[in-house]
Amino acid sequence: MARGRERVVALVDMDCFFMQVEQRLDPQLRGRPCAVVQYTEWQGGGIIAVSYEARAFGVSRGMWASEARALCPELALARVPQARGKADLTR
């Protein structure tokens, strides 16, 4: 490649990023296995982001919270706020 045009490859772990935002908002979640769940209440909600601590227990995005709690009983859940039946992302 020509000088100054070297390729840069970057990995951005957005799955954990959303969990880290919640951990920053609620410091009690830091260092604990936790996950962000959708606003739906069915089966505890669908997991959309997972902390590194929860991944060690086998918890992954796409699971239902009830399924994840079977793998990690001490899993803390942060719920996406809801407004008029949809996710409220205004904060």
N, CA, C and O atoms as CSV, one atom per row, in Angstrom:
chain,resi,resn,atom,element,x,y,z
A,1,MET,N,N,0.835,-1.180,0.000
A,1,MET,CA,C,0.000,0.000,0.000
A,1,MET,C,C,0.884,1.249,0.000
A,1,MET,O,O,2.008,1.237,0.502
A,2,ALA,N,N,0.364,2.287,-0.556
A,2,ALA,CA,C,1.102,3.552,-0.602
A,2,ALA,C,C,1.210,4.143,0.792
A,2,ALA,O,O,0.347,3.932,1.644
A,3,ARG,N,N,2.271,4.878,1.004
A,3,ARG,CA,C,2.499,5.494,2.313
A,3,ARG,C,C,1.317,6.406,2.684
A,3,ARG,O,O,0.843,7.193,1.865
A,4,GLY,N,N,0.861,6.280,3.922
A,4,GLY,CA,C,-0.271,7.071,4.381
A,4,GLY,C,C,-1.616,6.457,4.045
A,4,GLY,O,O,-2.661,7.013,4.384
A,5,ARG,N,N,-1.593,5.311,3.378
A,5,ARG,CA,C,-2.856,4.640,3.025
A,5,ARG,C,C,-2.911,3.236,3.599
A,5,ARG,O,O,-3.568,2.355,3.044
A,6,GLU,N,N,-2.219,3.029,4.715
A,6,GLU,CA,C,-2.244,1.723,5.359
A,6,GLU,C,C,-3.651,1.428,5.864
A,6,GLU,O,O,-4.382,2.319,6.297
A,7,ARG,N,N,-3.997,0.172,5.796
A,7,ARG,CA,C,-5.315,-0.227,6.291
A,7,ARG,C,C,-5.322,-0.250,7.802
A,7,ARG,O,O,-4.337,-0.635,8.432
A,8,VAL,N,N,-6.415,0.157,8.371
A,8,VAL,CA,C,-6.618,0.079,9.810
A,8,VAL,C,C,-7.848,-0.779,10.040
A,8,VAL,O,O,-8.919,-0.525,9.490
A,9,VAL,N,N,-7.671,-1.788,10.854
A,9,VAL,CA,C,-8.794,-2.652,11.209
A,9,VAL,C,C,-9.083,-2.414,12.685
A,9,VAL,O,O,-8.187,-2.527,13.521
A,10,ALA,N,N,-10.322,-2.086,13.004
A,10,ALA,CA,C,-10.705,-1.814,14.385
A,10,ALA,C,C,-11.880,-2.702,14.772
A,10,ALA,O,O,-12.788,-2.938,13.975
A,11,LEU,N,N,-11.849,-3.176,15.976
A,11,LEU,CA,C,-12.955,-3.966,16.510
A,11,LEU,C,C,-13.656,-3.135,17.567
A,11,LEU,O,O,-13.033,-2.698,18.535
A,12,VAL,N,N,-14.939,-2.918,17.387
A,12,VAL,CA,C,-15.735,-2.183,18.360
A,12,VAL,C,C,-16.789,-3.145,18.885
A,12,VAL,O,O,-17.677,-3.576,18.149
A,13,ASP,N,N,-16.681,-3.474,20.162
A,13,ASP,CA,C,-17.611,-4.408,20.786
A,13,ASP,C,C,-18.848,-3.641,21.252
A,13,ASP,O,O,-18.956,-3.288,22.427
A,14,MET,N,N,-19.767,-3.386,20.343
A,14,MET,CA,C,-20.964,-2.603,20.670
A,14,MET,C,C,-21.904,-3.376,21.589
A,14,MET,O,O,-22.683,-2.771,22.326
A,15,ASP,N,N,-21.840,-4.693,21.556
A,15,ASP,CA,C,-22.684,-5.487,22.440
A,15,ASP,C,C,-22.384,-5.136,23.890
A,15,ASP,O,O,-23.300,-4.884,24.673
A,16,CYS,N,N,-21.132,-5.118,24.242
A,16,CYS,CA,C,-20.763,-4.785,25.612
A,16,CYS,C,C,-20.849,-3.277,25.862
A,16,CYS,O,O,-21.043,-2.858,27.003
A,17,PHE,N,N,-20.712,-2.471,24.836
A,17,PHE,CA,C,-20.762,-1.019,25.001
A,17,PHE,C,C,-22.068,-0.581,25.656
A,17,PHE,O,O,-22.048,0.229,26.583
A,18,PHE,N,N,-23.197,-1.100,25.191
A,18,PHE,CA,C,-24.488,-0.703,25.752
A,18,PHE,C,C,-24.586,-1.112,27.224
A,18,PHE,O,O,-25.190,-0.402,28.029
A,19,MET,N,N,-23.996,-2.249,27.572
A,19,MET,CA,C,-23.984,-2.664,28.970
A,19,MET,C,C,-23.095,-1.737,29.781
A,19,MET,O,O,-23.427,-1.409,30.920
A,20,GLN,N,N,-21.971,-1.310,29.219
A,20,GLN,CA,C,-21.081,-0.399,29.928
A,20,GLN,C,C,-21.730,0.969,30.145
A,20,GLN,O,O,-21.455,1.630,31.147
A,21,VAL,N,N,-22.580,1.394,29.227
A,21,VAL,CA,C,-23.335,2.640,29.425
A,21,VAL,C,C,-24.241,2.490,30.640
A,21,VAL,O,O,-24.318,3.393,31.473
A,22,GLU,N,N,-24.924,1.359,30.746
A,22,GLU,CA,C,-25.794,1.121,31.903
A,22,GLU,C,C,-24.980,1.050,33.188
A,22,GLU,O,O,-25.430,1.523,34.231
A,23,GLN,N,N,-23.788,0.464,33.123
A,23,GLN,CA,C,-22.932,0.383,34.304
A,23,GLN,C,C,-22.460,1.770,34.726
A,23,GLN,O,O,-22.283,2.034,35.915
A,24,ARG,N,N,-22.263,2.629,33.779
A,24,ARG,CA,C,-21.868,4.000,34.123
A,24,ARG,C,C,-23.030,4.751,34.779
A,24,ARG,O,O,-22.826,5.529,35.711
A,25,LEU,N,N,-24.244,4.513,34.288
A,25,LEU,CA,C,-25.423,5.154,34.867
A,25,LEU,C,C,-25.742,4.602,36.254
A,25,LEU,O,O,-26.230,5.330,37.119
A,26,ASP,N,N,-25.467,3.318,36.461
A,26,ASP,CA,C,-25.732,2.666,37.747
A,26,ASP,C,C,-24.462,1.958,38.206
A,26,ASP,O,O,-24.259,0.794,37.861
A,27,PRO,N,N,-23.609,2.618,38.968
A,27,PRO,CA,C,-22.328,2.036,39.389
A,27,PRO,C,C,-22.453,0.722,40.165
A,27,PRO,O,O,-21.473,-0.017,40.263
A,28,GLN,N,N,-23.622,0.412,40.715
A,28,GLN,CA,C,-23.794,-0.860,41.429
A,28,GLN,C,C,-23.711,-2.055,40.490
A,28,GLN,O,O,-23.533,-3.183,40.948
A,29,LEU,N,N,-23.836,-1.829,39.188
A,29,LEU,CA,C,-23.746,-2.914,38.209
A,29,LEU,C,C,-22.301,-3.246,37.828
A,29,LEU,O,O,-22.042,-4.300,37.247
A,30,ARG,N,N,-21.376,-2.371,38.145
A,30,ARG,CA,C,-19.974,-2.566,37.745
A,30,ARG,C,C,-19.375,-3.798,38.414
A,30,ARG,O,O,-19.536,-4.019,39.615
A,31,GLY,N,N,-18.677,-4.596,37.601
A,31,GLY,CA,C,-18.009,-5.786,38.117
A,31,GLY,C,C,-18.925,-6.962,38.373
A,31,GLY,O,O,-18.468,-8.004,38.844
A,32,ARG,N,N,-20.205,-6.825,38.076
A,32,ARG,CA,C,-21.190,-7.889,38.286
A,32,ARG,C,C,-21.644,-8.443,36.941
A,32,ARG,O,O,-21.606,-7.736,35.934
A,33,PRO,N,N,-22.076,-9.713,36.915
A,33,PRO,CA,C,-22.676,-10.221,35.679
A,33,PRO,C,C,-24.015,-9.518,35.468
A,33,PRO,O,O,-24.888,-9.571,36.334
A,34,CYS,N,N,-24.177,-8.867,34.332
A,34,CYS,CA,C,-25.418,-8.146,34.066
A,34,CYS,C,C,-25.693,-8.095,32.569
A,34,CYS,O,O,-24.824,-8.369,31.741
A,35,ALA,N,N,-26.927,-7.738,32.256
A,35,ALA,CA,C,-27.364,-7.677,30.863
A,35,ALA,C,C,-28.436,-6.609,30.719
A,35,ALA,O,O,-29.117,-6.257,31.682
A,36,VAL,N,N,-28.575,-6.105,29.509
A,36,VAL,CA,C,-29.650,-5.162,29.182
A,36,VAL,C,C,-30.732,-5.963,28.472
A,36,VAL,O,O,-30.457,-6.705,27.529
A,37,VAL,N,N,-31.973,-5.802,28.942
A,37,VAL,CA,C,-33.096,-6.502,28.324
A,37,VAL,C,C,-34.038,-5.498,27.675
A,37,VAL,O,O,-34.145,-4.350,28.109
A,38,GLN,N,N,-34.717,-5.953,26.628
A,38,GLN,CA,C,-35.710,-5.117,25.966
A,38,GLN,C,C,-36.837,-4.813,26.926
A,38,GLN,O,O,-36.951,-5.410,27.996
A,39,TYR,N,N,-37.661,-3.876,26.521
A,39,TYR,CA,C,-38.765,-3.426,27.353
A,39,TYR,C,C,-39.882,-4.442,27.483
A,39,TYR,O,O,-40.726,-4.302,28.369
A,40,THR,N,N,-39.921,-5.443,26.647
A,40,THR,CA,C,-40.973,-6.454,26.737
A,40,THR,C,C,-40.799,-7.280,28.007
A,40,THR,O,O,-39.671,-7.556,28.414
A,41,GLU,N,N,-41.882,-7.668,28.623
A,41,GLU,CA,C,-41.837,-8.427,29.883
A,41,GLU,C,C,-41.868,-9.933,29.647
A,41,GLU,O,O,-41.605,-10.697,30.576
A,42,TRP,N,N,-42.183,-10.386,28.422
A,42,TRP,CA,C,-42.349,-11.811,28.159
A,42,TRP,C,C,-41.048,-12.542,28.433
A,42,TRP,O,O,-40.004,-12.165,27.901
A,43,GLN,N,N,-41.093,-13.574,29.250
A,43,GLN,CA,C,-39.939,-14.381,29.663
A,43,GLN,C,C,-38.807,-13.519,30.211
A,43,GLN,O,O,-37.631,-13.858,30.070
A,44,GLY,N,N,-39.165,-12.421,30.826
A,44,GLY,CA,C,-38.180,-11.538,31.426
A,44,GLY,C,C,-37.580,-10.536,30.461
A,44,GLY,O,O,-36.818,-9.664,30.879
A,45,GLY,N,N,-37.900,-10.637,29.196
A,45,GLY,CA,C,-37.371,-9.733,28.179
A,45,GLY,C,C,-36.226,-10.374,27.412
A,45,GLY,O,O,-35.548,-11.272,27.912
A,46,GLY,N,N,-36.026,-9.904,26.205
A,46,GLY,CA,C,-34.944,-10.408,25.366
A,46,GLY,C,C,-33.655,-9.655,25.652
A,46,GLY,O,O,-33.654,-8.427,25.747
A,47,ILE,N,N,-32.574,-10.380,25.789
A,47,ILE,CA,C,-31.285,-9.760,26.099
A,47,ILE,C,C,-30.699,-9.139,24.833
A,47,ILE,O,O,-30.605,-9.786,23.790
A,48,ILE,N,N,-30.306,-7.859,24.950
A,48,ILE,CA,C,-29.739,-7.150,23.800
A,48,ILE,C,C,-28.291,-6.728,24.020
A,48,ILE,O,O,-27.627,-6.305,23.074
A,49,ALA,N,N,-27.787,-6.835,25.252
A,49,ALA,CA,C,-26.383,-6.519,25.547
A,49,ALA,C,C,-25.974,-7.282,26.808
A,49,ALA,O,O,-26.781,-7.470,27.719
A,50,VAL,N,N,-24.707,-7.719,26.851
A,50,VAL,CA,C,-24.225,-8.573,27.930
A,50,VAL,C,C,-22.864,-8.084,28.413
A,50,VAL,O,O,-22.007,-7.735,27.602
A,51,SER,N,N,-22.664,-8.057,29.722
A,51,SER,CA,C,-21.354,-7.683,30.273
A,51,SER,C,C,-20.378,-8.846,30.093
A,51,SER,O,O,-20.784,-9.990,29.892
A,52,TYR,N,N,-19.102,-8.535,30.169
A,52,TYR,CA,C,-18.084,-9.574,30.065
A,52,TYR,C,C,-18.216,-10.572,31.211
A,52,TYR,O,O,-17.977,-11.766,31.028
A,53,GLU,N,N,-18.595,-10.090,32.389
A,53,GLU,CA,C,-18.767,-10.982,33.539
A,53,GLU,C,C,-19.875,-11.999,33.295
A,53,GLU,O,O,-19.749,-13.154,33.701
A,54,ALA,N,N,-20.957,-11.589,32.640
A,54,ALA,CA,C,-22.063,-12.510,32.349
A,54,ALA,C,C,-21.706,-13.469,31.218
A,54,ALA,O,O,-22.165,-14.612,31.206
A,55,ARG,N,N,-20.902,-13.020,30.281
A,55,ARG,CA,C,-20.477,-13.906,29.188
A,55,ARG,C,C,-19.735,-15.121,29.718
A,55,ARG,O,O,-19.823,-16.204,29.138
A,56,ALA,N,N,-19.000,-14.953,30.821
A,56,ALA,CA,C,-18.249,-16.061,31.411
A,56,ALA,C,C,-19.180,-17.192,31.861
A,56,ALA,O,O,-18.739,-18.336,31.977
A,57,PHE,N,N,-20.453,-16.894,32.116
A,57,PHE,CA,C,-21.435,-17.893,32.517
A,57,PHE,C,C,-22.183,-18.481,31.312
A,57,PHE,O,O,-23.021,-19.367,31.481
A,58,GLY,N,N,-21.891,-18.002,30.117
A,58,GLY,CA,C,-22.563,-18.494,28.918
A,58,GLY,C,C,-23.750,-17.660,28.489
A,58,GLY,O,O,-24.473,-18.048,27.571
A,59,VAL,N,N,-23.971,-16.522,29.130
A,59,VAL,CA,C,-25.075,-15.634,28.759
A,59,VAL,C,C,-24.698,-14.921,27.459
A,59,VAL,O,O,-23.570,-14.451,27.308
A,60,SER,N,N,-25.641,-14.842,26.530
A,60,SER,CA,C,-25.362,-14.178,25.254
A,60,SER,C,C,-26.574,-13.392,24.774
A,60,SER,O,O,-27.703,-13.615,25.210
A,61,ARG,N,N,-26.305,-12.472,23.869
A,61,ARG,CA,C,-27.361,-11.655,23.267
A,61,ARG,C,C,-28.310,-12.575,22.513
A,61,ARG,O,O,-27.893,-13.549,21.886
A,62,GLY,N,N,-29.589,-12.244,22.587
A,62,GLY,CA,C,-30.596,-13.048,21.900
A,62,GLY,C,C,-31.312,-14.032,22.813
A,62,GLY,O,O,-32.362,-14.562,22.448
A,63,MET,N,N,-30.758,-14.282,23.997
A,63,MET,CA,C,-31.420,-15.164,24.963
A,63,MET,C,C,-32.576,-14.417,25.632
A,63,MET,O,O,-32.624,-13.186,25.638
A,64,TRP,N,N,-33.486,-15.179,26.183
A,64,TRP,CA,C,-34.502,-14.606,27.056
A,64,TRP,C,C,-33.887,-14.480,28.438
A,64,TRP,O,O,-33.028,-15.281,28.808
A,65,ALA,N,N,-34.313,-13.493,29.202
A,65,ALA,CA,C,-33.771,-13.278,30.539
A,65,ALA,C,C,-33.967,-14.500,31.425
A,65,ALA,O,O,-33.090,-14.831,32.223
A,66,SER,N,N,-35.094,-15.168,31.297
A,66,SER,CA,C,-35.347,-16.368,32.106
A,66,SER,C,C,-34.334,-17.461,31.789
A,66,SER,O,O,-33.886,-18.169,32.691
A,67,GLU,N,N,-33.975,-17.604,30.540
A,67,GLU,CA,C,-32.971,-18.581,30.104
A,67,GLU,C,C,-31.590,-18.205,30.653
A,67,GLU,O,O,-30.838,-19.071,31.100
A,68,ALA,N,N,-31.266,-16.916,30.615
A,68,ALA,CA,C,-29.976,-16.438,31.099
A,68,ALA,C,C,-29.858,-16.603,32.609
A,68,ALA,O,O,-28.788,-16.939,33.116
A,69,ARG,N,N,-30.948,-16.369,33.326
A,69,ARG,CA,C,-30.931,-16.521,34.787
A,69,ARG,C,C,-30.727,-17.979,35.190
A,69,ARG,O,O,-30.217,-18.252,36.277
A,70,ALA,N,N,-31.117,-18.913,34.336
A,70,ALA,CA,C,-30.865,-20.326,34.620
A,70,ALA,C,C,-29.358,-20.606,34.579
A,70,ALA,O,O,-28.853,-21.430,35.341
A,71,LEU,N,N,-28.649,-19.913,33.688
A,71,LEU,CA,C,-27.198,-20.070,33.585
A,71,LEU,C,C,-26.466,-19.296,34.672
A,71,LEU,O,O,-25.423,-19.732,35.159
A,72,CYS,N,N,-27.017,-18.145,35.049
A,72,CYS,CA,C,-26.352,-17.236,35.987
A,72,CYS,C,C,-27.411,-16.647,36.916
A,72,CYS,O,O,-27.955,-15.581,36.627
A,73,PRO,N,N,-27.714,-17.326,38.033
A,73,PRO,CA,C,-28.782,-16.864,38.926
A,73,PRO,C,C,-28.578,-15.454,39.488
A,73,PRO,O,O,-29.559,-14.772,39.787
A,74,GLU,N,N,-27.330,-15.003,39.637
A,74,GLU,CA,C,-27.074,-13.667,40.185
A,74,GLU,C,C,-27.030,-12.580,39.112
A,74,GLU,O,O,-26.569,-11.471,39.379
A,75,LEU,N,N,-27.501,-12.882,37.912
A,75,LEU,CA,C,-27.509,-11.933,36.800
A,75,LEU,C,C,-28.369,-10.713,37.126
A,75,LEU,O,O,-29.547,-10.848,37.460
A,76,ALA,N,N,-27.780,-9.534,37.029
A,76,ALA,CA,C,-28.522,-8.279,37.219
A,76,ALA,C,C,-29.018,-7.822,35.854
A,76,ALA,O,O,-28.290,-7.902,34.864
A,77,LEU,N,N,-30.253,-7.344,35.803
A,77,LEU,CA,C,-30.842,-6.924,34.537
A,77,LEU,C,C,-31.151,-5.437,34.546
A,77,LEU,O,O,-31.738,-4.917,35.495
A,78,ALA,N,N,-30.754,-4.763,33.486
A,78,ALA,CA,C,-31.109,-3.364,33.262
A,78,ALA,C,C,-32.121,-3.365,32.121
A,78,ALA,O,O,-31.865,-3.931,31.058
A,79,ARG,N,N,-33.250,-2.740,32.338
A,79,ARG,CA,C,-34.327,-2.761,31.335
A,79,ARG,C,C,-34.325,-1.473,30.523
A,79,ARG,O,O,-34.179,-0.383,31.076
A,80,VAL,N,N,-34.489,-1.604,29.206
A,80,VAL,CA,C,-34.638,-0.449,28.325
A,80,VAL,C,C,-35.942,0.237,28.707
A,80,VAL,O,O,-36.985,-0.416,28.744
A,81,PRO,N,N,-35.912,1.542,28.993
A,81,PRO,CA,C,-37.151,2.230,29.359
A,81,PRO,C,C,-38.167,2.221,28.212
A,81,PRO,O,O,-37.800,2.116,27.042
A,82,GLN,N,N,-39.425,2.331,28.563
A,82,GLN,CA,C,-40.509,2.238,27.592
A,82,GLN,C,C,-41.366,3.497,27.622
A,82,GLN,O,O,-41.620,4.070,28.681
A,83,ALA,N,N,-41.802,3.911,26.446
A,83,ALA,CA,C,-42.743,5.028,26.315
A,83,ALA,C,C,-43.719,4.678,25.201
A,83,ALA,O,O,-43.316,4.396,24.072
A,84,ARG,N,N,-44.988,4.700,25.524
A,84,ARG,CA,C,-46.051,4.414,24.550
A,84,ARG,C,C,-45.842,3.073,23.815
A,84,ARG,O,O,-46.077,2.971,22.611
A,85,GLY,N,N,-45.399,2.059,24.559
A,85,GLY,CA,C,-45.265,0.713,23.994
A,85,GLY,C,C,-44.007,0.475,23.181
A,85,GLY,O,O,-43.867,-0.578,22.559
A,86,LYS,N,N,-43.086,1.435,23.171
A,86,LYS,CA,C,-41.843,1.278,22.408
A,86,LYS,C,C,-40.662,1.717,23.267
A,86,LYS,O,O,-40.838,2.337,24.316
A,87,ALA,N,N,-39.466,1.391,22.809
A,87,ALA,CA,C,-38.264,1.783,23.558
A,87,ALA,C,C,-38.154,3.298,23.618
A,87,ALA,O,O,-38.318,3.989,22.612
A,88,ASP,N,N,-37.871,3.807,24.824
A,88,ASP,CA,C,-37.677,5.240,25.028
A,88,ASP,C,C,-36.164,5.476,25.172
A,88,ASP,O,O,-35.585,5.216,26.227
A,89,LEU,N,N,-35.552,5.958,24.127
A,89,LEU,CA,C,-34.115,6.165,24.094
A,89,LEU,C,C,-33.732,7.623,24.246
A,89,LEU,O,O,-32.683,8.048,23.761
A,90,THR,N,N,-34.583,8.396,24.920
A,90,THR,CA,C,-34.350,9.838,25.023
A,90,THR,C,C,-33.363,10.223,26.099
A,90,THR,O,O,-32.883,11.357,26.093
A,91,ARG,N,N,-33.033,9.334,27.029
A,91,ARG,CA,C,-32.108,9.751,28.099
A,91,ARG,C,C,-30.669,9.796,27.657
A,91,ARG,O,O,-29.789,10.128,28.452
